[in-house]
Amino acid sequence: MKYSKQNFMMSVLGIIIYITDLIVDIWVSVRFFHEGQYVFSVLALSFMLFGTLVVQCFSYSWFKADLKKGGQESQHCFLLLHCLQGGIFTRYWFALKRGYHAAFKYDSNTSNFVEEQVDLHKEVIDRVTDLSMLRLFETYLEGCPQLILQLYVLLQHGQANFSQYAAIMVSCCAISWSTVDYQVALRKSLPDKKLLNGLCPKVTYLFYKLFTLLSWMLSVVHLLFLNVKIALFLLLFLWLLGIIWAFKKNTQFCTSVGMEFLYRIVVGFILIFTFFNIKGQNTKCPMSCYYIVRVLGTLGILIVLWVCPLSIFNPGYFIPISITIVLTLLLGILFLTVYYGTFHPNRREETRRDEIDGKPILRECRIRYFLME
């Protein structure tokens, strides 16, 4: 288990994308306000605050758990930093500081690579893994709603300013980066997981997530144009189903009851947009059902829109968007099939039992009970 120079550069790129995403979101919110679009401004700001507050809660609870595990008392400065929304930056500071020493000061090929240096690499990998989980939370809690909002505004007006195009591009980059980074961190931090090696598996996984997400978001945006109440009811219904599924699977990610409840609410929200294995077990059947429902839901929305055409769309504008929805959905399903059929690290392993039914596994790090693939 080694934290390499490439891993360090990925961490640096991660914080650059995070800061850029934050700046662009604030920029777009202010731009909406100056243009008199107060509802959009409040929504953009609310999405950002919602995602940030949830992430700060998890970050601080993990800081407390780590300090308690190390026999240290909880420090009030960490609480203050998280109240000031600085938890992620604090984690990046520690991760990059220690990561620089692990990546550039020590080399596994030298004779002085002793046990304490191995522990340094493990410490850095655990810190980076925590960041990848928090970034995944922030991406789906804030990035996905923001992207839907920007697409809605773009399609409503038929044109957009530079800030909106920038917000769409940055949101797509943030979603793509956090998803792939999480998958890499997941397998690097767990010794019993095979690594996701090579460019092709990562690109295939990226396109699978990105295309299925984009298709669903465009479908939701179209439904918002048809009827906002129906669209919100559908999203809330899917959120409720996701929460029920998380409770049914009896997730055991957090040590406290309150944080576990919040975790299941967040998991339900993430399941609105994409599928994740929330229990670390074989999910061929649940995943198949999930995407069958996704395909039927997307086709249902398109059929309704074709039967009840909207005056806001002209045929030359509505038809290309509908084709884009269908093509991105088909491409997403295709990349999903290729990834799990060809590139998934565990594709040749026999189906393993659920962790609860099988032999108990020691909790080496918290990601073991996080969202799996």
C-alpha positions in Angstrom: 0.0 0.0 0.0 1.8 3.1 -1.3 0.8 6.7 -1.8 2.6 7.6 -5.0 3.5 10.9 -6.7 0.6 10.3 -9.1 -1.8 10.0 -6.2 -0.4 13.3 -4.8 -1.0 15.1 -8.1 -4.6 13.7 -8.2 -5.2 15.1 -4.7 -3.9 18.5 -5.8 -6.2 18.4 -8.9 -9.0 17.3 -6.6 -8.8 20.4 -4.4 -8.4 22.6 -7.5 -11.7 21.2 -8.9 -13.4 21.6 -5.5 -12.4 25.3 -5.1 -13.3 26.0 -8.8 -16.7 24.4 -8.3 -17.3 26.4 -5.1 -16.3 29.7 -6.8 -18.5 29.1 -9.9 -21.5 28.2 -7.8 -21.2 31.4 -5.9 -20.6 33.3 -9.1 -23.8 31.8 -10.7 -25.9 32.6 -7.6 -24.7 36.2 -7.6 -25.3 36.5 -11.3 -28.9 35.2 -11.0 -29.5 37.8 -8.2 -28.2 40.7 -10.3 -30.4 39.6 -13.2 -33.5 39.6 -11.0 -33.9 35.8 -11.0 -34.2 35.6 -7.3 -35.7 32.1 -7.1 -32.8 30.6 -9.1 -30.3 32.5 -7.0 -31.8 31.2 -3.8 -32.0 27.7 -5.2 -28.4 27.7 -6.3 -27.2 29.0 -2.9 -29.5 26.5 -1.1 -28.1 23.5 -3.0 -24.6 24.6 -2.2 -25.3 25.2 1.5 -27.2 21.9 1.9 -24.4 19.8 0.4 -21.7 21.7 2.4 -23.5 21.5 5.8 -24.1 17.7 5.4 -20.4 17.2 4.5 -19.2 19.3 7.4 -21.4 17.1 9.8 -19.8 13.9 8.6 -16.3 15.4 8.5 -16.5 16.6 12.1 -18.0 13.3 13.3 -15.1 11.5 11.7 -12.6 13.8 13.3 -14.1 13.1 16.7 -14.1 9.4 16.1 -10.4 9.4 14.9 -9.4 11.5 17.9 -11.3 9.1 20.3 -9.7 6.1 18.6 -6.3 7.6 19.2 -7.0 8.3 22.8 -7.2 12.1 22.3 -9.8 14.5 23.5 -12.0 16.3 20.9 -10.5 19.8 20.1 -12.9 22.8 19.9 -10.8 24.3 17.1 -12.0 21.5 14.8 -15.6 22.2 15.7 -15.1 25.9 15.0 -13.4 25.2 11.6 -16.4 23.0 10.6 -18.9 25.6 11.7 -17.0 28.1 9.4 -17.3 25.5 6.6 -13.6 24.8 6.7 -13.6 21.1 7.4 -12.8 20.0 3.8 -9.9 22.5 3.5 -8.6 21.3 6.9 -8.6 17.8 5.7 -6.9 18.7 2.4 -4.2 20.6 4.3 -3.4 17.5 6.4 -3.7 15.1 3.5 -1.4 17.2 1.2 1.1 18.0 3.9 1.5 14.3 4.9 1.0 13.2 1.3 4.0 15.3 0.1 6.3 13.6 2.6 5.0 10.1 1.7 5.2 10.7 -2.0 8.4 12.7 -2.4 10.5 12.0 0.8 10.3 8.2 0.9 10.8 5.7 -1.8 9.8 2.0 -1.4 12.9 1.0 -3.4 15.3 2.5 -0.9 16.7 0.7 2.1 15.2 3.1 4.7 11.6 2.2 3.8 10.9 1.0 7.4 7.7 0.2 9.2 6.9 3.7 10.3 7.1 4.9 6.7 4.6 2.2 5.7 2.4 3.6 8.4 2.8 7.0 6.9 1.6 5.8 3.5 -1.4 4.1 5.1 -2.2 7.2 7.1 -2.2 9.4 4.0 -4.3 6.9 2.0 -6.9 6.8 4.8 -7.0 10.7 4.8 -7.4 10.8 1.1 -10.1 8.1 1.2 -12.0 10.2 3.8 -11.8 13.1 1.4 -13.0 11.0 -1.5 -16.1 9.9 0.5 -16.9 13.5 1.5 -16.4 14.7 -2.1 -18.8 12.0 -3.3 -21.4 13.3 -0.8 -20.9 16.9 -1.8 -21.1 16.0 -5.5 -24.4 14.3 -5.4 -26.0 16.5 -2.8 -25.0 19.8 -4.4 -23.5 19.1 -7.9 -26.4 17.1 -9.3 -29.2 19.5 -8.3 -27.0 22.4 -9.5 -26.6 20.7 -12.9 -30.3 20.2 -13.2 -31.0 23.8 -12.3 -28.4 25.1 -14.9 -29.8 22.8 -17.6 -33.4 24.0 -16.8 -32.3 27.6 -17.1 -30.4 26.9 -20.3 -33.4 25.1 -22.0 -35.9 27.6 -20.7 -34.2 30.7 -22.2 -32.6 28.9 -25.2 -29.3 30.8 -24.4 -27.1 31.2 -21.4 -24.2 33.5 -20.3 -20.7 32.4 -19.7 -21.2 31.8 -16.0 -24.0 29.2 -16.7 -21.9 27.4 -19.3 -19.0 27.4 -16.8 -21.3 26.0 -14.1 -22.5 23.2 -16.3 -18.9 22.3 -17.4 -17.5 22.5 -13.8 -20.4 20.4 -12.4 -19.8 17.7 -15.0 -16.1 17.7 -14.2 -16.7 17.6 -10.5 -19.2 14.7 -10.8 -16.8 12.8 -13.1 -13.8 13.4 -11.0 -15.3 12.6 -7.6 -16.9 9.4 -8.9 -13.7 8.0 -10.5 -11.6 9.2 -7.6 -13.9 7.5 -5.1 -13.7 4.2 -7.0 -9.9 4.4 -7.1 -9.7 5.3 -3.4 -12.1 2.6 -2.4 -10.0 -0.2 -3.9 -6.7 1.3 -2.8 -7.7 1.6 0.8 -9.0 -1.9 1.2 -6.4 -4.7 1.1 -8.9 -7.3 0.1 -10.1 -5.3 -2.9 -8.4 -5.6 -6.3 -7.1 -2.3 -7.7 -8.8 -0.6 -10.6 -5.7 -0.6 -12.8 -5.4 0.9 -16.3 -7.0 3.8 -18.2 -9.7 1.8 -20.0 -11.5 0.6 -16.8 -11.5 4.1 -15.3 -12.8 5.7 -18.5 -15.4 3.0 -19.1 -16.7 3.5 -15.5 -16.6 7.2 -15.9 -18.7 7.1 -19.1 -21.2 4.6 -17.6 -21.9 7.0 -14.7 -21.8 10.2 -16.7 -24.0 9.1 -19.5 -26.7 7.5 -17.3 -26.7 10.6 -15.1 -26.9 13.0 -18.0 -29.8 11.1 -19.5 -31.8 11.1 -16.3 -31.1 14.8 -15.5 -32.3 15.9 -19.0 -35.4 13.7 -18.5 -36.1 15.4 -15.1 -35.6 18.8 -16.6 -38.1 18.0 -19.3 -40.6 16.8 -16.6 -40.0 20.1 -14.7 -41.1 22.0 -17.8 -44.2 19.8 -18.1 -45.3 20.2 -14.4 -43.0 21.2 -11.5 -45.3 19.6 -8.9 -45.2 16.2 -10.7 -41.4 16.4 -11.1 -40.9 17.2 -7.5 -43.3 14.5 -6.4 -41.4 11.9 -8.5 -38.0 13.0 -7.0 -39.4 12.9 -3.5 -40.9 9.5 -4.1 -37.6 8.1 -5.4 -35.8 9.7 -2.4 -38.2 7.9 -0.1 -37.7 4.6 -1.8 -34.0 5.0 -1.5 -34.2 5.8 2.2 -36.5 2.7 2.7 -34.0 0.6 0.8 -31.1 1.8 3.0 -33.1 1.0 6.2 -34.1 -2.4 4.8 -30.4 -3.2 4.1 -29.6 -2.1 7.6 -26.5 -0.1 6.7 -23.8 0.1 9.4 -21.6 3.0 8.3 -21.7 5.3 11.3 -21.1 4.5 15.0 -23.8 6.9 16.3 -27.6 6.4 15.6 -28.1 10.0 14.6 -25.3 10.0 12.0 -26.4 6.6 10.7 -29.9 8.1 10.2 -28.4 11.0 8.3 -26.3 8.7 6.3 -29.3 6.7 5.1 -31.1 9.9 4.1 -28.1 10.9 2.1 -27.9 7.4 0.5 -31.5 7.7 -0.5 -30.8 11.0 -2.2 -27.8 9.6 -4.1 -29.9 6.7 -5.3 -32.2 9.2 -7.1 -29.4 9.8 -9.6 -27.3 6.7 -9.8 -26.9 3.2 -8.4 -24.4 2.3 -5.6 -24.0 -1.0 -3.7 -24.9 0.2 -0.2 -24.1 -3.0 1.6 -21.1 -4.5 -0.1 -22.9 -7.6 -1.4 -23.7 -9.1 -4.8 -26.1 -6.6 -6.4 -26.6 -8.0 -9.9 -30.4 -8.3 -9.4 -30.9 -4.9 -7.6 -28.8 -3.1 -10.2 -30.7 -4.7 -13.0 -34.0 -3.7 -11.5 -32.7 -0.2 -10.8 -31.7 0.5 -14.4 -34.8 -1.3 -15.8 -36.9 1.2 -13.8 -34.6 4.0 -15.0 -35.1 3.0 -18.6 -38.9 2.7 -18.2 -39.1 6.0 -16.3 -37.1 7.9 -19.0 -39.1 6.4 -21.8 -42.3 7.2 -19.9 -41.3 10.9 -19.6 -40.4 11.1 -23.3 -43.7 9.6 -24.3 -45.7 12.0 -22.1 -43.8 14.9 -23.6 -44.4 13.8 -27.1 -48.1 13.3 -26.4 -48.4 16.6 -24.6 -45.9 18.8 -26.5 -44.7 22.0 -24.7 -45.0 25.3 -26.4 -41.7 26.3 -25.0 -40.0 23.8 -27.3 -40.0 24.1 -31.0 -39.6 20.9 -33.1 -36.1 21.8 -34.1 -35.0 22.2 -30.5 -37.1 19.5 -28.7 -36.2 16.6 -31.1 -32.4 16.9 -30.7 -32.8 16.9 -26.9 -35.0 13.8 -27.0 -32.5 12.0 -29.2 -29.7 13.1 -26.8 -31.6 11.6 -23.9 -32.1 8.2 -25.6 -28.5 8.1 -26.9 -26.9 8.9 -23.6 -29.1 6.4 -21.9 -28.1 3.7 -24.4 -24.5 4.6 -24.2 -24.6 4.6 -20.4 -26.1 1.1 -20.3 -23.6 -0.1 -22.9 -20.6 1.2 -20.9 -22.2 -0.3 -17.7 -22.3 -3.7 -19.5 -18.8 -3.4 -20.8 -17.4 -2.3 -17.4 -19.0 -5.1 -15.3 -18.5 -7.7 -18.1 -14.9 -6.9 -19.0 -13.2 -4.5 -16.7 -14.6 -4.9 -13.2 -11.8 -6.2 -10.9 -14.0 -8.9 -9.3 -15.6 -10.1 -12.5 -13.9 -13.6 -12.3 -14.5 -14.1 -8.6 -17.2 -16.3 -7.3 -20.2 -14.6 -5.8 -19.4 -13.8 -2.2 -21.9 -13.8 0.7 -23.0 -10.7 2.4 -20.6 -9.5 5.2 -23.3 -10.1 7.8 -23.9 -13.7 6.8 -20.2 -14.5 6.1 -17.2 -14.3 8.2 -16.9 -11.1 10.2 -14.4 -8.6 8.8 -12.5 -6.2 11.0 -13.2 -2.5 10.4 -9.8 -1.4 9.1 -11.2 1.9 7.8 -14.7 3.5 7.5 -14.9 3.1 3.8 -15.4 -0.6 4.2 -19.0 0.1 5.2 -19.5 2.9 2.7 -21.0 2.8 -0.8 -19.4 -0.1 -2.8 -19.3 -1.1 -6.4 
